[in-house]
Amino acid sequence: MLRPLFAFIALATLSASALAQDKPLAQEKPADPGRDLVMQKCAQCHTDSIWRDQRQNANAWEATAYRMMARGGIWTTDEVKTMAAFLGREFGPDVPRAKPQQR
């Protein structure tokens, strides 16, 4: 009777540790309001390659956000500034590109 219980507990523990190792990097980083807004607002229409490839500073990202507002994006001025600051900091022209992860 106890043997199946121990087997179940061991299997559950191994599965949980295996799943924890497969977390995307975004979940491992601390919370960031700019990243959260980009994921909520921009990822509705765009894949992440759009901000990974453009490599603009915060001013250019802000201009991009306002162009998106002209196409239907609904954001406040504070949201635009927060997103632009995040994108400029994480995906600016001077930020080294992340190396692809190997499995």
C-alpha positions as CSV (number, residue, x, y, z in Angstrom):
1,M,0.0,0.0,0.0
2,L,2.8,2.5,0.9
3,R,4.9,1.5,-2.1
4,P,2.5,3.0,-4.7
5,L,2.2,6.2,-2.6
6,F,6.0,6.6,-2.5
7,A,6.3,5.9,-6.2
8,F,3.7,8.6,-6.9
9,I,5.4,11.1,-4.7
10,A,8.8,10.4,-6.3
11,L,7.3,10.7,-9.8
12,A,5.5,14.0,-8.9
13,T,8.8,15.4,-7.5
14,L,10.8,14.5,-10.6
15,S,8.1,15.9,-12.9
16,A,7.9,19.2,-11.0
17,S,11.7,19.6,-11.1
18,A,11.8,18.8,-14.9
19,L,9.0,21.3,-15.6
20,A,10.8,24.0,-13.6
21,Q,13.9,23.6,-15.8
22,D,11.8,24.2,-18.9
23,K,10.4,27.6,-17.9
24,P,10.8,30.3,-20.5
25,L,13.4,33.0,-19.6
26,A,10.6,35.6,-19.4
27,Q,9.2,33.8,-16.3
28,E,12.6,33.7,-14.6
29,K,13.2,37.5,-14.8
30,P,11.7,39.7,-12.2
31,A,8.5,41.6,-13.0
32,D,8.8,44.5,-15.3
33,P,5.9,46.8,-16.0
34,G,7.3,47.7,-19.5
35,R,7.7,44.0,-20.5
36,D,4.2,43.2,-19.2
37,L,2.7,46.0,-21.2
38,V,4.6,45.0,-24.4
39,M,3.3,41.4,-23.9
40,Q,-0.3,42.6,-23.3
41,K,-0.4,45.3,-26.0
42,C,2.1,44.5,-28.7
43,A,2.0,40.7,-28.7
44,Q,-1.7,40.8,-29.7
45,C,-0.6,41.6,-33.3
46,H,3.2,41.0,-33.4
47,T,5.6,38.2,-32.7
48,D,8.6,39.1,-30.5
49,S,10.8,39.2,-33.6
50,I,9.5,42.7,-34.4
51,W,11.2,44.2,-31.3
52,R,14.1,41.9,-31.3
53,D,15.0,42.8,-34.9
54,Q,14.4,46.6,-35.0
55,R,16.9,47.6,-32.3
56,Q,15.7,51.2,-31.7
57,N,16.3,53.6,-28.9
58,A,13.5,54.6,-26.5
59,N,12.6,57.7,-28.6
60,A,12.3,55.7,-31.8
61,W,10.2,53.0,-29.9
62,E,7.9,55.8,-28.7
63,A,7.4,57.1,-32.2
64,T,6.7,53.5,-33.3
65,A,4.1,53.1,-30.6
66,Y,2.4,56.4,-31.7
67,R,2.3,55.1,-35.3
68,M,0.6,51.9,-34.0
69,M,-1.9,54.1,-32.2
70,A,-2.8,55.7,-35.6
71,R,-3.5,52.1,-36.8
72,G,-5.8,51.3,-33.9
73,G,-3.6,50.7,-30.8
74,I,-5.2,52.0,-27.7
75,W,-2.6,53.1,-25.1
76,T,-2.2,55.9,-22.7
77,T,0.8,58.3,-22.9
78,D,2.2,56.7,-19.7
79,E,1.9,53.2,-21.2
80,V,3.7,54.3,-24.4
81,K,6.5,55.8,-22.4
82,T,6.8,52.7,-20.2
83,M,6.8,50.4,-23.2
84,A,9.3,52.6,-25.1
85,A,11.7,52.7,-22.1
86,F,11.6,48.9,-21.7
87,L,12.1,48.3,-25.4
88,G,15.0,50.8,-25.6
89,R,16.6,49.3,-22.6
90,E,16.2,45.7,-23.6
91,F,16.3,45.9,-27.4
92,G,18.1,49.1,-28.1
93,P,20.8,49.6,-30.7
94,D,23.7,49.1,-28.2
95,V,22.3,46.1,-26.5
96,P,24.0,42.8,-27.5
97,R,21.8,40.3,-29.0
98,A,21.0,37.2,-26.9
99,K,22.7,34.0,-28.2
100,P,20.2,31.3,-29.1
101,Q,19.8,28.7,-26.4
102,Q,21.0,25.2,-27.2
103,R,19.2,22.2,-25.9
